């Protein structure tokens, strides 16, 4: 196998490997295995996920997004922001673009390091879902923001058992067999939240999760805790800004905004796989 050119990028703490695969050098049947190997930390590049940029007949480009375990998922907010800046800097698209995903077209705007993307319309939230409240939980809700998310309002976010409780929620029978992501949030100021997320497919807490930040902001809005725009402090310390329009429990024009970083460019060799 010839070396594969890639970029390593971070979106507010979520890190990704990005590969331009418009020439289809990497075949579909090889993608999952390559992702699982390349995303191993300490043994390969290491990342929360891997993004393939592919051709699209309708939009500027398409993408295939895979979690670190090699499983493909429909949407990733911070990944969407990183791929947008990648596409702009590589000359694949202009500063305003639309790309194709499994949940439909996603529009984006790139302004230097800051990228803002228009997310797919979220599903209707289910409040007070039938999960037994654990110690430190004040409420437990569910919403799909492109991928499924449970949102738990907690008393002490800093010391909460995110990994243990997140794993229990992720594998709860209610969400079988696909599972769900689990977010633990706390209000820290006017229209401001702090959120910690256990991500399925990564199977651990991550430093940020775009769709999880959105899910938390929308649920908190329904509960009267915040109003748009909502600033969300991630575990990595950076802030994401969630803009939305709402009517009751229905949401439109949901935008995710935040910084992106180019970590490095490289070539992935066979020995790393």
N, C-alpha and C positions, 0 to 999 in steps of 0.2 A: 504494500500500500504506500502510495506517495504521501509525503507530509501534508496535513490539512491546515490551511491557514485559518486562524480564528482571532477574534477579539475577546478579551475578558472585560466585562463591564459590571458596574454596580449601580443599582437604583435604590438609593436611600438605605443601603445595607443588604438588600437582596443581590446576590452576585450570580452572573450568568456567563456562559460561553456562547458566542454568536458566530455562526458559520454561514457564509454566502453560498447556498447550494442551488442557485438558479441554473447552473450547468448540469445538475443532477449527477455529480460525481459520486455522491453518497446515495445509495439506493435505499428505498423505503424499508426493505426487509432488514437492512443493517442498522437503521437509525437507533432503535431501542437499545441494542447491545452497546453501540458506540457511546451513547449518552451515559449509560450506567457505568461504563469504564472510565470515561473522561471526567465525570463529576466526582470521582472518588478523591477525597482530600488526602493529602500526604503521599498518595501513590500516583496521582495524575494531576490534571489541572485543578480540579476541585471547584464545585459550584453548586448552587441550589437548583439550577436547571440549565438546559441547553436549548438554544433557539436556532432553527434552520430557516433562512430566508429562501423562499421559493418563488417561482414565477406565478403570476396571476393574469388571467385574461380579462378581468374586470377592473382591477385596481392597480395601484402602484406596485404592489408585490403581495405575496402571501407569506404566511409563516406556519411552521410546525413547532409547537412548544412541548417540551418534555420535562417532567420533574426529574430530580437526581436519580431516582430508582429506575429510570428508563420507561416510565409510563407516560403516555401522551395525555394531556388535559386540554380543556377547551380554552382557558383564558388565564392570563397572569398580568395583573396591572403594572407592576414594576418592570416585568419583562417586556411588556408592550411599550413602555416609555423608553427602555434601552434600545429595543430594536428600531424604534422610530429615529432616534439620534444616529444609530449605526447606518440606517438606510440613507439618511440625509448626508452624512459625512462621506459615505461611499459613492454618492451620486446616483443612488437608486431612486430617490424621490426628492422633491423639493421640501422646503421648511413646513409646508402644510401638505398632508398626505392622507391617504386612506389605504389600509391594508386588510387582507382577507384572513379571517380566523374561522374556527369551527362554530363560533356563535354569531357569525355575521361580520360585516365590515366594521372596522374601528378607525376613527379619524384621529389625527394627532397634529400638534403644533410644536415645532422645535425653536426655542429661542436660547441660543448658546447652550449652556448646560441644563437649563430648565426645560422640561418636556411636559406637555399637558395632553392627555388623551381622553376622548369621549368614549365612555364605556357602554357596553350593551345595556339595554334596559333591564334593571333587576327584577327579580320575581317579587311576589307579595310576601311580606314578612309574616312569620308565625310567631306570635309572642307567647311566652310562658309555656314552652313545649314540655312534653311529658318526660323530662329527665329528672331524676332525683337530685335535689339541690345538695351540693356538697358544702363542707365548712367554708365559710367566707364568700359564698355565692349569694348575691342579692336578687338576681333574675337570670333567666336563661331563654334565649330567643334564637330564631333561625331565619336566614334569608339567603337566596342564591344571587350572587353578584357576578355571574359568569361561571363560577364554581360554587359549591355549597359551603356555607359558613354558619357555625354556631357562634353566638355572641353572648358572653357571660359578663355581667356587671359584678365586680368583686370589691370587697372591702379594703384589701391591702394588696395592691397590684405588685409592688416591688418584691414582696416576700411570698407571693402566691406560688403554688406548686404547678407551674405551667406545664412542665413536661409530663408529670404524672396525670394530672387532670386532663390535659390535652390528649394524651394517648387514649385515655378511657373514653372520652367523647368521640374521638376519631374512629374508634373501633366499636362503638355502641351498636347494638343490633338494629336500632331504629334507622340507621343510615347504611346498613348492609345492602349490597356487597361493596358499593363504591366507596363508602366512608365519607367523612367530612373534615373540613378544617375547623380548628377551634380557636376562638379569640377571647381574650380576657382583657377587659377595659376598665378604666376609671376616669371620671371627670376631673380635670386638673385646672380648669379655669373657664371663663365664659367662652362658649363655643370651642372648647379645646379638650381633647381626650388624650390619654396615654393608652396604648394598646400593645399587648404581647400576643404572638400567634404561634400555635403549633400547626405546622403545615403537613398535610398528608403528602406522601411521595418523597418528602425530605425526611419525615418521621422524626422531627425534632423541632424545637423552637428556632425560628429564624429571626434575623435582625430587623426585618421588615416584611410586610405583606400588603401589596396594594389593594387587592380585592378584599382582604381582611379589614384594612383600614376603612374602606368604603362600607363594608357590611356593618362595622361598628358605628360609623357616623350615621348611617341611615336608621339603624335600630335606635340609637340614642336620640335621633330627631323625632321618631315616632313617640318615644317615651317623654318628650318634652325637655330633654336635657340640653340640647344644642340646636342651633339653626345654621343654615348655610351662609358663608363657607365655614367648614369645620377644619380646624388644624389638628392633626394627629401626630403625636410624638411617638416615634418608633423605638424599639428596643435598642437600636443602634445609635439613637440620639438625634437623628435627623427628623424633620417634620414633613409630612405630606399634607396637602391641602385638598379637601374634597368639596367640590361645588355641585349643587343639585337644585332642581326645582321639585316641589312636592305638593301633593294634594291628598290629604289624609295619609293613607299608607301606600300611595302610588308615587313613583319617582320617575322623573324624566331629566334629560340633559345632565347626566352624572359625569363629571369631569374629575380626573385624578391628575394632580400636579405635584411636581417635585424635582429635585436635582438628580442628575445622572453623572457618573464618572467613568472615564476610560481608564482601566487599570493597566492593561498592556496589550500588545499585539504579539502573536507568536505562531509557531507551526507545531502541530500535534503529530508526534512520530508514532510509529507502530509499537514501540517499546512501552509507550504510556497507555496502551490499550490491551 
